[in-house]
Amino acid sequence: MQRMNPSGRWLILTGASSGLGREMAIVLARDHQANLVLVARRQDRLEELATILRERHGTQADVLPADLSVTAEAERVFQTATEAHPVYGAVLNAGVTHFGRYDELSWDGFMNMLNLNVTSQVRLTTLLLPYLEQRGEHGGLLIVSSMTGLTPFAYQTAYSATKSFLVALGCGLCLEMEPRGVSVTTYAPGGIATEMVAGKRFDSLRSWLMPADQCAAEGIDAFVKRRYLQIPGPLNRVGSVLMRMLPQKLVASTFAAQYKRALERDG
C-alpha cells in the first residue's frame, strides 16, 4: 500500500484533550490537513483544541466527549463518528497509567485502567477494521502502546501489562489486515513529558522524558507511512535493541531499581 493521505479526510483521535493526543491533533491538522473527531472526557479542553485547529490550521474538528472506560461509550463514539462523516482512520491514544507499588492500585483503579487501556481499544478496533475495509480507501489505525509493553516494568506493572497486550494486538492485526487493504501501526514511545507524569514521583525520571510535540510528530509520521512497530527517538531505539539482546530479567531489574529509588525519594 502507498502511504496514507489524511488531507481533507476524517480521522478519529481518542485521548485528545491533553498530552500526546493533543499534540497529535495539532500535527494532523497542521502538517496533514486532516479533519478530526476529537474524543476525550473533558469537553472544555476539546472545545479549546477544536477552536485552535479551526482558526490556526483551517481544518474541521468535531468534539465528542466520552468516557472510554465504559464499553458502551466506545460503541457510541464509533456510531456517532461514522454516521456524521466518512472516517478514513483512527488514532487510538486514550490511556491511563499507575506508577507505584502494585498494591497501591485499588481494584477499581485497575479495572478502570484495564477498561480504558485495553477494552476500549479492542472494541473500537473491532468496530473500525471491518468498516475501513468495506470503505476500500486503504485507511488505517494507529494503536498507541508504550515501551513498557516490550518488557515488564516493575512499579508500573499493571500499566506495562496493558501495553503489552496492545503491542501483541497491533502487530498481529498489522499482518492480518495488510492484505485486506487496511494498515495497523503500533506506536511504542518511552516516557513522555505530559500531565500523566506530572507528580513528584516522576521528578528523578524527567531526564528520560521525550517532549510531547516531538513524540507526536514521530507517531503521526509512522501512522502515515504505515509502519509495523515504531519506537520514537534514537536513544529509545538503541535501548530497545539492547533490551532484546540482554536477558529480560537483567533489563527489567535495572529499570525496577531506578523506579524503586524514585519512589523512595518521594517517601
ZIZIUR-V331194 format. One record per residue. RES is the residue in one letter. NEAR is the number of other C-alpha atoms within 12 Angstrom. D_LAST is the distance of its C-alpha to the last C-alpha in Angstrom with 1 decimal. Layout:
RES_NEAR_D_LAST, RES_NEAR_D_LAST
//
This chain:
M_20_52.0, Q_17_51.9, R_20_48.8, M_34_47.9, N_28_49.3, P_36_47.2, S_23_49.4, G_24_50.6, R_27_49.2, W_37_46.7, L_48_43.2, I_49_40.6, L_51_37.0, T_50_34.1, G_43_30.7, A_44_32.6, S_36_30.9, S_35_28.2, G_34_26.7, L_42_28.7, G_44_31.2, R_38_32.1, E_36_32.7, M_44_34.7, A_51_36.9, I_41_37.6, V_35_38.6, L_46_40.8, A_38_42.6, R_27_42.9, D_26_43.8, H_29_45.4, Q_26_46.8, A_38_45.5, N_39_45.6, L_50_42.5, V_47_41.5, L_51_38.0, V_44_35.9, A_37_32.5, R_28_31.4, R_22_31.4, Q_22_35.0, D_19_34.7, R_24_32.9, L_32_35.4, E_26_38.3, E_21_36.9, L_36_36.7, A_33_40.1, T_24_41.6, I_22_40.3, L_34_41.7, R_24_45.1, E_16_45.5, R_18_44.3, H_24_45.2, G_23_48.0, T_32_46.8, Q_31_46.8, A_39_43.6, D_33_43.3, V_35_40.3, L_35_39.5, P_28_36.6, A_33_35.3, D_27_32.4, L_38_32.7, S_33_30.5, V_25_33.8, T_24_36.5, A_19_39.3, E_28_37.8, A_38_38.0, E_26_41.6, R_23_42.3, V_40_40.9, F_40_43.2, Q_21_46.2, T_23_45.8, A_37_45.3, T_26_48.1, E_14_50.5, A_19_50.0, H_23_50.1, P_29_51.1, V_39_47.7, Y_39_47.7, G_51_44.1, A_53_40.5, V_47_37.0, L_50_34.7, N_46_31.3, A_44_29.5, G_39_26.2, V_33_22.6, T_35_19.6, H_32_16.4, F_33_13.5, G_30_11.3, R_22_12.3, Y_22_15.9, D_15_15.8, E_16_13.6, L_21_16.7, S_15_19.4, W_13_23.0, D_12_24.0, G_21_21.4, F_26_22.6, M_22_26.2, N_27_25.7, M_32_24.4, L_33_27.2, N_29_29.8, L_38_28.8, N_45_28.1, V_41_30.9, T_31_33.4, S_39_34.1, Q_46_34.5, V_32_36.9, R_27_38.8, L_43_39.4, T_39_40.3, T_23_42.8, L_26_44.4, L_39_44.5, L_37_45.9, P_21_49.2, Y_30_49.5, L_33_49.1, E_28_51.4, Q_18_54.1, R_20_54.0, G_19_54.9, E_26_53.3, H_31_51.1, G_42_47.9, G_50_44.5, L_54_40.9, L_53_37.6, I_53_34.9, V_52_31.4, S_44_29.3, S_42_26.6, M_39_26.3, T_39_23.8, G_36_27.0, L_38_28.7, T_37_26.4, P_29_23.7, F_37_20.2, A_29_17.6, Y_33_14.5, Q_37_17.1, T_30_19.5, A_35_21.3, Y_40_21.5, S_35_22.9, A_31_25.4, T_40_26.7, K_42_27.2, S_32_29.0, F_32_31.4, L_42_32.1, V_38_33.0, A_29_35.4, L_34_36.8, G_41_37.4, C_31_38.8, G_20_41.1, L_30_42.4, C_31_43.1, L_22_45.6, E_19_47.1, M_30_47.5, E_27_48.7, P_14_52.3, R_24_52.3, G_29_51.7, V_38_48.1, S_45_45.2, V_49_41.7, T_45_39.1, T_45_35.6, Y_45_33.1, A_42_29.9, P_42_27.8, G_41_24.6, G_34_21.8, I_32_23.2, A_28_22.2, T_27_22.4, E_21_20.9, M_24_19.5, V_27_16.9, A_19_16.3, G_20_12.7, K_19_9.9, R_25_8.9, F_32_12.4, D_21_12.5, S_21_12.9, L_27_15.3, R_21_17.6, S_13_20.2, W_21_21.1, L_27_21.8, M_28_25.5, P_24_27.0, A_31_27.9, D_26_31.5, Q_23_32.1, C_36_30.6, A_40_32.8, A_31_35.9, E_32_35.5, G_43_35.0, I_49_38.1, D_28_40.1, A_33_39.4, F_42_40.3, V_39_43.6, K_26_44.4, R_36_43.8, R_33_41.5, Y_32_40.6, L_38_36.9, Q_38_35.4, I_38_32.3, P_37_31.9, G_28_31.5, P_16_33.1, L_17_29.9, N_26_28.8, R_20_32.3, V_15_32.4, G_24_29.1, S_28_30.5, V_19_33.6, L_18_31.6, M_25_29.5, R_17_32.9, M_13_34.4, L_16_31.6, P_14_30.8, Q_20_28.5, K_18_26.2, L_18_25.8, V_25_24.9, A_28_22.5, S_20_20.8, T_20_20.4, F_27_18.7, A_26_16.5, A_18_15.4, Q_23_14.6, Y_28_12.7, K_26_10.7, R_20_9.8, A_24_8.9, L_24_6.5, E_18_5.0, R_15_5.3, D_17_3.8, G_10_0.0
//
